[in-house]
Amino acid sequence: MNNSQIKELEAIFSKENVLTAQEDMIAYSYDASHVEIRPEAVVFATTTEQISALMKFAYREHLPVTPRGQGSGLSGGSVPLNRGIVLCMDRMKRVIEFDPANRLITVEAGLTTADIDPVAGEANLFYPPDPGSVAFSTIGGNVAENAGGLRGLKYGVTKDYVKMMKVVLPQGDIVTMGNKCVKHVAGFNMEGIFVGSEGLLGIMTEVTLALLPIPKHRESALAIFNSLDGAAQAVSDIIASGVTPSTMEFMDNATINAIQNFKDCGLPRDAAAVLLIETDGEEHSAVFEMAQVEIQVKKNDIREFSRAKSSEERDRLFEGRRVALNALASVKPNLILEDATVMRSRLPEMVRGITDIAQQYQLQVGIFGHAGDGNLHPTFLVDMRDKEEMARTEQGVTALFQLAIDLEGTISGEHGIGLEKKPFLRNQIGAEGIRLLQDIKKTFDPLNLLNPGKMFDMPEPTACQSA
């Protein structure tokens, strides 16, 4: 970027909100994945109008723009592949409107996910999606990746709560998509296209989200298993019985011991696996459902089933699950966290397959995740300085994704494709699916300037198109 372009950015955002020093660029060159590419400039937006002006400028000057929240993404989605400008959204964090009568809240895209519940809680409401990064991820990032979380089994994921959004399109136009009504079919479901679009089609600046009443009661339990198969089959049996827990989290022995070494959360070190299960709702219903859960888990290779006797005991167990990733990260210098997902009925096959992959490629893999919705997080523990180990790890990750596809699953349940999974997307959706995504991208962003290079590659324009 030249000096006149930098000056124009400063005119839009003010000088103090534009960074170009190389030491500043380093801080915005990566997210929680393993990709690092420095931008040429970083800007901090505070209004939708600023972002509109930015995109008009960027389109005129043919400059790539990469939106960024808190940089907690796990697929490289906010890494500026083609350098250009990183647009930071984390200063846009106002609650614009809270409407408890209609169970809605409208927020700016930079608001941290965890900051919704204190506002909604004043009216006995809550926002169900709770990704592992809930304390620092932004709503805009959650929408861009269609984030899930521990409560996804019963309550669904981000797409189930997005009612309306304000979006800046690549050429700078500002549009509002969706509606606050319970029913709305006036035109295409555009908000549905933008949820999970990873910043390729437009920049969300405001989002209206649906809220739900806080459950009146919850029952929590820990099921301890003698085998991985027993735990995986118990998940399938619970769902098949007609019970839908609010949470059903899986942790294998490697994860359990990493957690206990990291922080004592009362998990049994000698268990092959555990399930952390919670039911909620009206007290009678929650208690009845947990009783049905107990019946189902006891059909499998279970050692112990214990219910939390206090909220403190419950919180201690859930804290173990919340720190699982940090705990595994302390085992070796690096980790590669994946989110391959299958149908609940195929979970036993998936767990066996992951174990086989770890043995075949002589890899250390911890398995935890949202077993209730089939979304496991196989975590490859590696030392990236060891080239031979990394070569085996790459083979193992490739085999994992193919396993998920062979089991009619998906290569990503909630982390998105970004840069990390881009090489594998064609294996799942085929060449025709890639072309459809490319055509949609071309319709919105014909110059391919908004978050370019993510999810899939765009074909080079022909001479006729260039003219």
C-alpha positions in Angstrom: 0.0 0.0 0.0 1.3 3.5 -0.8 1.2 6.6 1.3 -1.9 8.1 -0.4 -3.8 4.9 0.4 -2.7 5.0 4.0 -3.8 8.7 4.2 -7.2 7.8 2.9 -7.6 5.1 5.5 -6.7 7.6 8.2 -9.3 10.0 6.8 -12.0 7.3 7.2 -10.9 5.9 10.6 -8.7 8.7 12.1 -5.0 8.4 12.4 -5.0 6.7 15.8 -7.2 3.9 14.4 -4.9 2.9 11.6 -1.8 0.8 12.2 1.0 0.1 9.7 4.2 -0.5 11.8 5.6 -4.0 11.2 5.6 -4.8 14.9 1.8 -4.0 15.0 1.2 -6.2 11.9 2.7 -9.2 13.7 -0.1 -9.1 16.3 -2.8 -9.3 13.5 -1.1 -11.9 11.4 -2.6 -15.0 13.0 -5.5 -16.5 14.8 -5.8 -19.7 16.9 -4.8 -21.9 13.9 -1.2 -22.5 12.7 -1.2 -19.9 9.8 0.7 -16.6 10.0 0.6 -13.9 7.3 1.1 -10.2 8.0 -1.3 -7.6 6.7 -0.2 -4.2 5.3 -2.5 -2.2 7.5 -4.9 -2.7 10.4 -7.9 -0.5 10.9 -10.3 -0.3 13.9 -14.0 0.4 13.0 -16.6 1.9 15.3 -19.5 2.4 12.9 -21.1 0.7 10.0 -20.6 3.8 7.9 -16.9 3.6 8.3 -16.9 0.0 7.1 -19.0 1.1 4.1 -16.5 3.8 3.3 -13.6 1.3 3.7 -15.1 -1.2 1.2 -15.8 1.5 -1.4 -12.2 2.6 -1.1 -10.9 -1.0 -1.1 -12.9 -1.9 -4.2 -11.7 1.2 -6.0 -8.1 0.5 -5.2 -8.4 -3.3 -5.5 -7.2 -3.9 -2.0 -8.1 -7.1 -0.1 -9.9 -6.7 3.2 -10.0 -9.4 5.9 -12.6 -9.0 8.8 -11.4 -9.9 12.3 -13.1 -10.2 15.7 -10.9 -11.4 18.6 -8.8 -13.8 16.4 -10.1 -16.9 18.3 -10.9 -18.8 15.1 -9.4 -22.2 14.6 -9.3 -22.4 10.8 -7.3 -19.4 9.7 -10.4 -17.5 8.7 -9.2 -14.1 9.9 -5.6 -14.4 8.6 -5.0 -12.0 5.7 -3.9 -14.5 3.0 -3.4 -11.8 0.3 -2.0 -9.2 2.8 -4.0 -6.0 2.3 -6.1 -4.6 5.2 -7.3 -6.3 8.4 -10.6 -4.8 9.6 -10.8 -5.2 13.4 -14.4 -5.2 14.7 -13.8 -5.7 18.4 -14.5 -2.0 19.2 -18.1 -2.3 17.9 -19.5 -3.9 21.0 -22.7 -2.0 21.9 -26.0 -3.6 22.9 -28.2 -1.7 20.5 -31.6 -2.9 21.7 -32.8 -5.4 24.3 -36.4 -6.5 23.7 -37.4 -9.0 26.4 -41.1 -8.9 25.3 -40.1 -10.5 22.0 -37.1 -12.3 23.4 -34.7 -10.5 21.1 -31.4 -8.7 21.5 -29.6 -6.6 18.8 -25.9 -6.2 19.3 -22.9 -5.0 17.3 -20.7 -7.7 15.8 -17.8 -7.0 18.1 -19.6 -7.8 21.3 -18.2 -10.7 23.2 -20.5 -13.7 23.3 -20.4 -14.0 27.1 -21.6 -10.3 27.5 -25.1 -11.2 26.2 -26.2 -13.3 29.1 -25.8 -10.7 31.9 -28.1 -8.4 29.9 -30.6 -11.1 28.9 -30.5 -12.5 32.4 -32.2 -9.4 33.8 -35.4 -10.7 32.1 -34.7 -14.4 32.9 -33.5 -15.0 29.4 -30.3 -16.5 27.9 -28.5 -16.9 24.6 -28.0 -20.7 24.1 -24.9 -21.0 21.8 -21.8 -21.3 24.1 -18.7 -22.1 22.1 -15.5 -23.0 24.0 -14.3 -19.5 23.3 -17.4 -17.9 24.8 -15.5 -15.6 27.1 -13.6 -13.9 24.3 -15.1 -14.7 20.9 -17.3 -12.1 19.2 -20.8 -12.5 18.0 -19.7 -11.5 14.5 -17.1 -14.3 14.5 -19.7 -16.7 15.9 -22.1 -15.8 13.0 -19.4 -16.0 10.4 -18.4 -19.5 11.6 -21.9 -20.7 12.7 -20.4 -21.5 16.1 -21.9 -24.2 18.3 -21.0 -25.1 21.9 -21.7 -27.4 24.8 -25.5 -26.8 24.7 -25.8 -27.5 20.9 -27.3 -30.9 21.4 -30.6 -29.5 22.7 -30.5 -25.9 21.8 -28.8 -25.9 18.4 -26.1 -23.6 17.0 -25.8 -19.9 16.0 -27.8 -20.2 12.8 -30.9 -21.2 14.9 -30.8 -17.8 16.7 -30.0 -15.2 14.0 -33.1 -13.3 13.1 -31.8 -10.2 11.4 -28.4 -8.6 10.5 -27.0 -5.5 9.0 -24.3 -6.2 6.4 -21.8 -4.1 4.4 -21.5 -5.7 1.0 -18.1 -5.9 -0.7 -18.7 -2.8 -2.8 -19.8 -0.8 0.2 -23.6 -1.0 0.1 -25.3 -1.4 3.4 -28.2 -3.8 3.5 -30.5 -5.3 6.2 -31.3 -9.0 6.0 -34.0 -11.0 7.8 -36.7 -9.8 10.1 -37.6 -9.7 13.8 -40.9 -11.6 13.3 -41.2 -15.3 14.2 -42.2 -16.0 10.6 -40.6 -14.3 7.6 -40.4 -15.5 4.0 -40.3 -12.2 2.1 -37.5 -12.9 -0.4 -34.6 -15.3 -0.2 -33.3 -16.5 3.2 -30.3 -14.2 2.9 -29.4 -14.2 6.5 -29.1 -18.0 6.2 -26.6 -17.6 3.4 -24.5 -15.2 5.5 -24.4 -17.4 8.6 -21.3 -19.6 8.2 -20.0 -17.6 5.2 -16.7 -16.9 7.0 -16.5 -13.2 5.9 -16.4 -14.0 2.1 -19.7 -12.4 1.1 -20.1 -9.3 3.3 -19.3 -7.8 6.7 -21.9 -8.2 9.5 -22.0 -5.1 11.7 -25.2 -5.6 13.7 -27.0 -8.9 14.5 -30.5 -9.5 16.1 -30.5 -12.7 18.1 -33.4 -14.8 19.5 -33.2 -15.5 23.3 -34.9 -18.3 25.4 -36.2 -18.4 29.0 -33.6 -19.7 31.5 -34.4 -23.3 32.4 -35.9 -23.6 35.9 -34.0 -26.7 36.9 -31.1 -28.8 35.8 -29.7 -32.2 36.7 -26.0 -33.0 36.1 -24.2 -36.3 36.1 -20.9 -37.9 35.4 -20.8 -41.4 33.7 -17.5 -43.2 34.0 -16.8 -45.9 31.5 -14.3 -48.8 31.2 -14.1 -48.5 27.5 -14.3 -45.9 24.7 -16.8 -48.1 22.9 -19.1 -48.1 26.0 -19.1 -44.3 26.2 -19.7 -43.8 22.5 -22.5 -46.4 22.4 -24.2 -44.9 25.4 -24.5 -41.6 23.5 -26.2 -43.3 20.7 -28.5 -45.2 23.1 -29.5 -42.1 25.0 -30.5 -40.3 21.8 -32.3 -43.3 20.4 -34.4 -43.5 23.6 -36.0 -40.2 22.9 -34.2 -38.2 25.5 -32.4 -34.9 24.5 -30.0 -33.7 27.2 -29.0 -30.1 27.1 -25.3 -31.2 27.3 -23.5 -34.5 26.7 -19.7 -34.1 26.6 -17.2 -36.8 26.0 -13.6 -37.0 27.3 -11.2 -39.9 26.8 -8.4 -41.0 29.2 -5.7 -38.8 27.6 -7.9 -35.7 28.0 -8.9 -36.7 31.6 -5.3 -37.0 32.7 -4.3 -33.8 30.9 -7.1 -31.9 32.8 -6.2 -33.4 36.1 -2.5 -32.5 35.6 -3.6 -29.0 34.6 -6.2 -28.5 37.4 -7.8 -30.9 39.8 -11.5 -31.1 38.7 -12.3 -34.4 40.3 -12.1 -36.6 37.2 -11.1 -40.3 37.5 -7.6 -40.8 36.1 -8.1 -44.5 35.4 -11.4 -44.2 33.4 -11.2 -45.0 29.7 -13.7 -42.3 29.1 -16.4 -40.2 30.8 -19.6 -38.5 29.7 -20.6 -35.3 31.3 -24.4 -35.1 31.0 -27.0 -32.5 31.9 -30.8 -32.3 31.5 -32.8 -29.1 32.1 -36.3 -27.6 32.0 -39.1 -28.0 34.5 -37.9 -29.9 37.5 -40.0 -33.0 37.0 -39.0 -33.2 33.4 -35.3 -32.7 34.0 -35.3 -35.4 36.8 -37.3 -37.8 34.7 -34.9 -37.4 31.7 -31.9 -38.0 33.8 -33.4 -41.2 35.2 -33.8 -42.3 31.5 -30.2 -41.4 30.8 -29.1 -43.5 33.7 -31.0 -46.5 32.4 -29.3 -46.2 29.0 -25.8 -45.7 30.2 -26.0 -48.7 32.5 -26.6 -50.9 29.4 -23.0 -50.2 28.4 -19.6 -50.8 29.8 -20.0 -48.4 32.7 -18.2 -48.3 36.0 -20.0 -45.6 37.8 -22.9 -43.1 37.4 -23.0 -40.2 39.8 -25.2 -37.2 40.0 -23.9 -33.8 41.1 -25.3 -33.1 44.6 -24.7 -29.3 44.5 -24.1 -26.5 42.0 -20.5 -26.4 43.3 -19.9 -30.0 42.4 -21.6 -29.4 39.0 -19.5 -26.4 38.3 -16.3 -28.3 39.1 -17.1 -31.0 36.6 -17.9 -28.5 33.9 -14.8 -26.5 34.6 -12.9 -29.7 33.7 -14.5 -29.7 30.3 -14.0 -26.0 29.8 -10.2 -26.3 30.4 -9.8 -29.4 28.3 -8.2 -27.6 25.4 -5.8 -25.6 27.6 -4.9 -28.8 29.4 -4.1 -30.7 26.3 -2.1 -27.7 25.0 0.2 -28.2 28.0 1.1 -31.8 27.1 3.3 -31.0 24.1 4.6 -27.8 22.4 1.8 -27.7 19.8 -1.6 -29.2 19.1 -3.9 -29.4 16.1 -7.6 -29.3 17.1 -10.1 -30.7 14.7 -13.9 -30.9 14.7 -14.9 -33.7 12.3 -18.5 -34.5 13.0 -20.8 -37.5 12.3 -24.4 -38.5 13.1 -24.9 -39.7 16.6 -25.6 -43.2 15.5 -22.1 -43.4 13.8 -20.3 -42.1 16.9 -19.0 -45.5 18.0 -17.5 -46.1 14.6 -15.9 -42.6 14.6 -14.3 -43.1 18.0 -12.9 -46.5 16.9 -11.7 -44.9 13.7 -9.8 -42.1 15.5 -8.2 -44.6 17.8 -7.1 -46.7 14.8 -5.6 -43.6 13.1 -3.7 -42.7 16.2 -2.2 -46.2 16.3 -1.5 -46.4 12.6 0.4 -43.2 12.4 1.9 -43.5 15.9 0.3 -40.2 17.1 -0.7 -38.9 20.5 -4.4 -37.9 20.2 -6.8 -36.7 22.9 -10.5 -37.0 22.1 -13.1 -34.7 23.7 -16.1 -32.8 22.5 -19.8 -32.5 22.0 -20.6 -36.2 21.7 -24.4 -35.6 22.0 -24.4 -33.9 18.5 -21.7 -36.1 17.0 -19.1 -33.2 17.1 -15.9 -34.6 18.5 -12.6 -32.7 18.8 -9.8 -35.1 18.1 -6.7 -33.2 19.3 -3.3 -34.1 17.8 -0.5 -33.4 20.3 2.7 -32.7 18.4 6.0 -30.9 18.3 6.0 -28.9 15.0 9.8 -28.8 15.1 9.8 -32.5 14.5 9.4 -32.8 10.7 8.9 -36.5 10.8 6.2 -36.3 13.4 4.5 -33.5 11.5 4.5 -35.6 8.3 2.7 -38.4 10.2 0.3 -35.9 11.7 -0.6 -34.5 8.3 -1.4 -38.1 7.1 -3.4 -38.7 10.3 -5.5 -35.5 9.8 -6.1 -36.4 6.2 -7.3 -39.9 7.3 -9.5 -38.3 9.9 -11.4 -36.1 7.4 -11.8 -39.0 5.0 -13.1 -41.1 7.9 -15.8 -38.5 8.7 -16.8 -38.3 5.0 -16.9 -42.1 4.7 -19.3 -42.1 7.7 -21.6 -39.6 6.0 -20.3 -36.8 8.3 -18.5 -33.5 7.7 -15.0 -32.2 7.9 -16.2 -29.3 10.2 -18.9 -29.1 12.7 -18.2 -25.6 14.0 -14.7 -24.3 13.3 -15.3 -23.5 9.6 -13.1 -24.2 6.6 -10.9 -21.1 6.3 -7.3 -21.9 5.2 -6.8 -25.0 7.4 -9.5 -27.3 5.8 -9.6 -25.7 2.4 -7.6 -28.6 0.8 -10.2 -31.1 2.0 -13.5 -29.3 1.1 -13.7 -30.7 -2.4 -13.6 -34.3 -1.0 -16.8 -33.6 0.8 -18.9 -31.5 -1.6 -17.3 -32.4 -4.9 -16.3 -30.2 -7.9 -19.9 -29.2 -8.5 -20.3 -28.0 -4.9 -17.1 -25.9 -5.2 -18.3 -24.3 -8.4 -21.6 -23.4 -6.8 -19.8 -21.7 -3.9 -17.5 -19.9 -6.4 -20.5 -18.6 -8.3 -22.2 -17.3 -5.2 -18.9 -15.6 -4.2 -18.6 -14.1 -7.7 -22.1 -12.7 -7.5 -21.4 -10.8 -4.3 -17.7 -10.1 -4.7 -16.6 -10.2 -8.4 -13.2 -8.8 -7.7 -12.6 -11.4 -4.9 -11.4 -8.7 -2.4 -13.3 -9.7 0.7 -11.4 -12.3 2.8 -9.9 -13.8 -0.4 -8.4 -17.3 -0.5 -10.5 -18.8 2.3 -12.7 -21.9 2.0 -12.0 -22.4 -1.7 -9.9 -20.8 -4.5 -11.5 -18.6 -7.1 -10.8 -19.2 -10.8 -8.6 -16.6 -12.5 -10.7 -14.2 -14.5 -10.7 -14.7 -18.3 -9.5 -11.9 -20.6 -13.1 -11.1 -21.4 -14.0 -10.8 -17.7 -11.0 -8.7 -17.0 -12.0 -6.3 -19.7 
